[in-house]
Amino acid sequence: TKTIKNICCIGAGYVGGPTMAVIAQKCPEIKVHVVDINESRVAAWNDPNVEHIPIYEPGLSEIVAETRDRNLFFSTKVDEAIDQADIIFISVNTPTKTYGIGKGMAADLKFIELCARQIARVAKTDKIIVEKSTLPVRTAEALKDILHNTGNGVNFQILSNPEFLAEGTAIDDLLDPDRILIGGDTHTAEGQAAMQTLVDVYAHWVPKAQILTTNVWSSELSKLTANAFLAQRISSINAMSEICEKTGANVDEVARAIGMDSRIGSKFLKSSVGFGGSCFQKDILNLVYISKSLGLQEVADYWEQVIILNDHQKLRFAKNIVKTLYNTVSGKQIAMLGWAFKKDTNDTRESAAIYVSDYLLSEQADVIVYDPKVKTEQIYADLEYLGHHDSETIRQRVKVVKTAKEACQNAHAIAVMTEWDEFKSLDWKSIYDDMYKPAFVFDGRRILDQTSMEALGFNVNIIGN
Ligand code: NAI
């Protein structure tokens, strides 16, 4: 196989940035060039103060500090990076389509196709193209069509190498992955050689037994399958949380009891206000769309229910706040603790906090937000994006503050939206003293202890209790 000197990654986002930083750290002899068309994002990656990089992940800034301008480079010079690269990772966003056929369901592949066309135009030497983005099964076929019909005689091998990292633990997941999956053209010598080349990159730090190779379609479908199964577990336990609330069962006790069954396993059984993040919903909708396109209506309905349950969980949490506060929150102050979709990330995409706040705004509540990592402008942008309230109303009714204590001052209720560790050790006594009475707390993450919070005087609502 070929000795790799240059890797290019198109897309400097939550996947491209951390993944390439780790490759650069583990493969010091390879030059890794991450390119993006978003100039301000690239500028932030290059910020002399490494704490200002655009993505917060524990351990990421240290690796960037070590590798940046050594063998890790960020720029907007997409053509140049493509031209020099032996391997090109495509790590651009693949959001749900917001228009046309498949609107609200199918993955929008326009960014992927633009990358393919740009590669086809620029490449003068043979390249290995790696699908890092999560893509519908058989996308590699479309990429191949585009790349092979441009007539400059360059040979492209297309691999699928989906990313399984979870935000919040991205660096640990990348350094010590459960497995690396590489799909390729297993029937040809060129395909096998390309797969081996990518295996060799990962083998710098991942044990060979954990590097799986499959055909391209299995690899593409495995990523959608993994996300569907993970999200399904959350919706399953959340469905039980509602039964628990009505019957006196406790969802953590149920989760523990079933989790000790080795066939079920104990992970990913934490009930909450619903999953967020850019991937689960988008990837399941995509799976539903693919199933429908294949004429598999029952399969589509089965997976769609995971989303329906998740939307229900967010909505019933919001409705419960209004109902518990005597059916009106108009003019009342509700403190939102946490805005990110989970702890240890600054990513807010599809965060439950957005939907719950949007609902509370419709009920004319004043919303006070505190999150340790999310920027104020992001919070306003998230609410504006939903389009239910105008920018002026949002800026009037939503305030963003710098501490949890401040958010809770003069509040009628607190909603715990993200499981940030610092929320577990707040001075709840003094928070209680500063609130309107009765002081309500709604824990959407099950981080608070019902008995001790009640002992302080709070009226406590924990999802799944
Ligand atoms: P992101 O939105 O954070 O980053 C994508 C970047 O690609 C953006 O900065 C955008 O400006 C850039 N881009 C788009 N078109 C471009 C072009 N033609 N040329 C250069 N740059 C371009 O997205 P994220 O979260 O990194 O996700 C990327 C892919 O990885 C998606 O398909 C996603 O489903 C998948 N994925 C995401 C995970 C996550 O935890 N966020 C985990 C595993 C997979």
Residues whose N, C-alpha, C, O or C-beta is under 5 A from the ligand:
A	BS01	NAI	I10 G11 A12 G13 Y14 V15 G16 V35 D36 I37 N38 S91 V92 N93 T94 F111 L114 C115 K132 S133 T134 E163 F164 L165 E167
